[in-house]
Amino acid sequence: MMNVTELTRKIEEEMNRIDFSGVVLLKQNGRTLLNLSRGYANRSDEISNQTDTRFGIASGCKIFTAVSICQLIEQGRLSYDTRLADALNIDFPLWDKEITIHQLLTHTSGIPDYFDEEVMEDFADLWKERPVYAMRNGSDFLPMFQHLPMKSVPGERFHYNNAAFIVLGLIVEEQTGQSFTDYVQKHIFTRCGMKNSGYFLTDQLPRNTAIGYIDHDDGSWHTNIFSIPVKGGADGGAYTTAADMIRFWDGLLNYQLLSESATHKLITPHVQEEDETYYGQGVWIDRKEGDIFKVHVMGFDPGVSFMSSVYPDHATQLVVLSNKESGPYPITLAVQEALGSN
């Protein structure tokens, strides 16, 4: 077992050093080892973050999209080899007709992205010419990439791609007749008991939800309301609590969402990103000496940073939520150092 007293001291020191704002929840074998909160959910009114505060998780919810698609595959509506052209009745005139569902899930489709992290740095720049309040559905993103040419040949290489997950969300909608967010609410959140999670509007946030903050070098700040889409969807933007994220991991890894075989396929290292970091289907996987050390998701948006990890060999789950643009990484690193010293 980890030395919880020593780890708590280290984490609290780290939180103070980086002026952390958010929540840290660490569980091992179902037992809570750490459940800490720091900073303000609302700075103007000085409302503190609580351990049950909801936070935006940006791309951390791509795994919900992957699970949704895999559920449809298990129902026989699709297969991993189904071509995009056969799964979605939307025309992408310049795209390869052989792109598959599996390639979209693993960021190997080669399609163009509306926010290409290889050439762009600031997500907020996207909304200088189009209003964030108009971005409410996956189809609202189509004009940003639908008529762009392929970036690479399908299956050729890994290229992290938000548009691919927008497309996957549109497939969920076409195959089920439901909005993507309604589907996830019913078939993932409700099934896992994630009662405090949802795709909330940034201008209608429910109580006990942290506002995202963007800090400036001169000490000033502003909220992220004009820097992210008004409603999240298949590529990111859900809100959740630390406890609900644990409920999701429990639901996924106890096969409440998918069969055992489909779950293992989801968390199989399908494509190498760098060194011992791989991508499965909507989820990152880190290996150590050839074995899976960590299964994890993460998300970063203006005013949002999030990391959540499962360490199978240690029966440990970690959730770090923040309403600032950084913070989860050094805390995650401190926990991993403690695990490595076992």
N, C-alpha and C positions, 0 to 999 in steps of 0.2 A: 504493500500500500504506500501511496505517497505520503510525505510529511505534510499534512494539510495546514498545520499552523505556519510552517515555514513558507509554503506556497502562497497562502493568504497574504502573508507579509510582503512577499515579492510582488504579487499582483497589485496590492494596494500601493506599493511604492511606484510601480510602473504606471498605474492610473494617475497618480499625482504628478509624476514626471512629465507625462504627455498631456496633462489636463484632460483626461478622458471624460467623455460624456456618453453614458449609456449603461448597459447591463452586461454582466458576465455570469454565466451559469455553467457549472461543471458538475457532472454526475459520473459516478463509477459504480457499476453493478447495481444501478437503480437508486443509489444513495447520493444525496446532494452533498457535495464537498464544498462548493463555493456558490453563493448567490448574492452578488454585489451590485449595487447601483451607484452612480455618481453623476453629477452635473444636472443641468436643467432640461426638462422636456419643453418648457416654455420660458425663455429667458426674460421676456418683457415682464411677465407676471411672476417670475421667480418660482415657477412650479417645478419641483424636483422630479427627476426620473425615479421611478419605483421599479421594483423587480418584476412587476406585471405590466409595465408600460409597453405599448405597441410601438414598433419601429418599422420604417421602410427598409426593405432588404435588397432593393435594386435587382441585379442579375442573379441573386441568390435563389430566386424562385424559378429559374429555368428548369430546375429538377421537377417542379410541379407540371410543367409542360411535357417533359419527357415521360413522366408517369402517365399522364393523360393519353398520350399517343400509344404507349405500351399497353394500356388498358384496352384501347380500340383494336390493337393487334391481337390481343388475347381473345377478344370477342369475334375475331375473324373478319372484321371490316377492312383491315389493312394487313400488310406484312412489312417486314423490314426492307424487303426488296421492291415494294410497290413504288412505281415511279411517281414523282411529283405530278407529272402531266396527267396521271390516271387518278390521283387522289384529290385534286383540287381543280375546280372549273374556273380558273383565272388564267389569263394568257400572259406569259412572260416571253415576249417575242425573241429576245436575244439569248435566251438561256438554253443550255444543253437539255435535250429531251430525256436523257437517261439518268438524271438526278434521282436518287432514291431517298426514301424516308430515313434509312440508316445514315446516309451521308449528311442529311440535315441535322440529325440528332447528335452527330459526332463532329460537327464543324468541318466536314471535309467535302461539302457540296461544291465549293468553288463559286457560289453565287456572290454577287456584289452585296455590300452591307450599307445600310443607311448611316451607320456610325462606324467607320472603318478605323479601328484603333491603330492600324499601321500608318495611317496618314493624318489622323486627327487626334487632338489631345483633350479638348474641352467639350464635353457633352452639351453644355449650355449653349455653345455656339450654334447648335442646330436650330434653336428657337428664336434666333434673331430675325428670321424672315418668315417664320410660320408660328402662329400663336399656340402656346402650350395648351390653352384651354380647348383647342379644337382636337387635340389628340386623345380620343376616348376609346377607340376600337382599333383592332389590328389593321383593318382596311384603311384607316386614316394614314397609315405609314406607307402604303403601296406607292404613291406618287414619288416617294423618296428613293425607290430602288427598282421598281417594276420594269423600267425601260433601260436600265443600265446593262452593259455587257458583262459576261462572266469574268471573274477575277482569275480563276484557274480551272484546270480540267477537273471534273468530278473525281473525287477519290485520290487526287494527286498529293494534297498536303493538308495539314491542319491550319485553319485560319478562323480564329474566334469570330463568330458571326451572329449579331443580333437579329438581322433580317431573317436568317434561317429559322429562328424560333418564332418570329412573327408569322412566317409561312406555316409552321407547324400548328400554331394556334388557329389559323384560318382553316386548316385541315380539320381540326377538332370541331370547329363550328359547322363546317359543311357536312361532316359525317354524322353529327349528332343533332343538328337543328337547334342547338342551344348556343348562347353566347359563351365564349371561352371562360370568362370569369364565373358565370353561373355553373358551368360544368365542374370547374375546380372546386368551387364552394361545396357542391353536392357530393362529388365522387372522391375528393381528397380531404378537404377541411372537415366536413361533417363526419366522414368515416373515421377520421383519426381523433375526433373530439377536439379539434382546434377551434374552439368557440370564440376566440379573440382575434382571429385572423381574417383578412379580407382584402379586396382590391378597392380601397377607399379613395374618394376624390380628394385631392389636396386642398380644395377650398371647402370641403365638408368633412373634415376629419372628426371621427367620434371621440368621445372623452377618453382620457388616459392614452393619448397618442402623441408621441414626440414630434415636434416640428424640426425639420432639417435646417441646419445652419451652415453658412459658408463664411469662414473667417478670413480677414485680411491682415496683411503685415502690420498695419498701423493700429491694430486692436479693434477696429470696427467690424461689423458683421451684417449680413442680411440673410433672410430665410431663402429656402430653395423653391418657393412656390412658382417663380417664373423661370426655373431652370430645369424642370422635369415635366413630362407629360402629366396632365391633370388626373389621368387614371392609368394605372399600370395594366399590364396584360401578359402575353405569352413570353415576352423577352425580359420582363422584369417589372418591379414596381408594386409588389404585394406588401402588405404590412403584417407583422406577426409579433408574438411575444417570445421570450426565451423558453418558457414552459411549453408553448405550442410547437416550437421548433423541435423540442425533444419528443413531443407526441408524434410529430411527423416521422422522425427517424425511427421511433418504435414501431409505428404503423408500417413503414416501408420494410424494415428489416425483420419484422415478425410476419411478413407476407399477408398483411391485411389489405394491401393495395394491389399487389400483383402476386402471381404465383412465384414459387421459389425459383424456378428456372428463369422467368422473366426478370425477377429481381437481380439474380446473379448476372444476367446479361447486361442489365443497366449499369451495374458497378464493376463490370469487367473493363480492364484497361484496353480500349480499342485503338487508340492512336497516341503516339508519344508526342508530347509538347516540348519538353526539355529534360535532359538528364533522367531523373527518376520520377518526373511528373507526367501523368497521362490523363487522357479524357475518356470517360465512359460515355453514357448517354445522359446529358444534362448534369453531369457530376464530374468533379476532379478526383483523381486517385494518385496518391503518392506511394511509391514503393521504397523499401529500405532493404538492401541486400537481396533484392528479388522478390521479397514478400510484400503484401499490401500493408502499409503502415497506417495510412489515413485515407478515409473517404470524406470528401468535403465539398462544400459550396461556399461561394463568396459573391459579394456584390458591392459595387462602388458607383455612386452617382453624386452629383453636387449635393452636399449636405447629408450624405448617407454613406456609411461603411459597415460591412457585415461579413463575418466569417463564422461558419459552423462546421465542426469536424466530428467524425466518429473514428475512434481508434480501436479496431476490432480485437487485437491481441490484449488490449488493456481494459476491455469492456467499459470504455470511457466515452462520454459525449460532452462536447463543448459548444457553447453558443456565446458569441460576442456581438452585441448589437450596439450601434452608435449613431447619434444624430449629428455627427461631425464627419468631415471627409476622410479622417484617418483615425486609427486607434486600435482596431482589432488585431493587427499583425503582431506587434510586440507582445501583446497579452497572450496570443496563441503560441508564440515562440516560447514564452516563459513556462507555459503549461507543458509544451512538448519536451522542454529540458527536464522538467520534473518527471515526466514519464520515462525519459531516457535514462534517468538515474536509478530506476527501479532495479 
